[in-house]
Amino acid sequence: MTYLSHAAERPASWPLLLGLCLLSWLFGLALSLPCGVERAVHHWEEQLNDQVVIALPAAGDEPSSQTNKLSQALTATFPKAHPTLLPDRDVTRILASWSTPWDGPLPRLFTLSYHGEMNTLTTLVHNITPEAIIVPPPPQMAKLAPLMAALRKAASHVALAAGLAAALVVPALLYLAARTIALANRQQQAVLLSMGRAVTTLHHILARRMALTAFLGSLAGIILLLPSLMLITSALRPLLRLPATTGLFPTVPPQSFLPPMLWGTFCLMPFLMALAGWGMTYLVCVKQGRHPS
């Protein structure tokens, strides 16, 4: 078997390595885009500021009667909005994000998740505390929602095109490589047949070589996929309000919003490519042995 292995021809394997590397990268990207974009946009929607802020003038350390009355009125009128009187530490943080450090007594701030007409809320608040200031949430959802919908649609279309291309090209590439290997070793197979020897061992040797090449090519594609996902995530980080990376090297796996099952699929892909390459080469060699030309 050792001598037979050395006698077997070895066609150049770099075209298959390069092709499977690119196709594995493309197929992995096709699997990642829809799920990753959907989960990233969902994360962005959760980070949106949809809170209405109601500011009341400072009235000492204890809540005034107007503050208590407004809290009861908001809770009774908009119970699903969950009106909340913020503690002083949260008020200090909010004021610091709005302006320079705040000097003097802190105002009273209410927050509520209100999505109705602002005129209704304004009328209710000003009937109780005319000096209150109502700060509506920024209209970022209305402005960026069409962009997010287009991003979802583009990701689905790109994933579908890439997946179909990879699914069509991979079998053709494996068959072409298997056919090349079989033709390169046609003379060795004919010699074994003329000597009355079984060619099954030769077929297994050629199939194992093909499986190793397919495994390495697909593995290189998956390794190339990791920095690609990190680059895409970094490009979308400011838009989707993702936390900044810390340290010299980012975490692996990168924050690409992919479920663990998909990472498991990436790990299995080189083995699946190796199995497909082994089976394709063995079948082509067996068919050539039955019908030599």
Secondary structure, 3 states (H helix, E strand, C coil): CHHHHHHCCCCCCHHHHHHHHHHHHHHHHHHHHHHHHHHHHHHHHHHCCCCEEEEECCCCCCCCHHHHHHHHHHHHHCHHHCCEECCHHHHHHHHHHHCCCCCCCCCEEEEECCCCCHHHHHHHHHHHCCCCEEECCCCHHHHHHHHHHHHHHHHHHHHHHHHHHHHHHHHHHHHHHHHHHHHHCHHHHHHHHHCCCCCHHHHHHHHHHHHHHHHHHHHHHHHHHHHHHHHHHHHHHHHHCCCCCCCCCCCCCCCCCCCHHHHHHHHHHHHHHHHHHHHHHHHHHHHHHHCCC
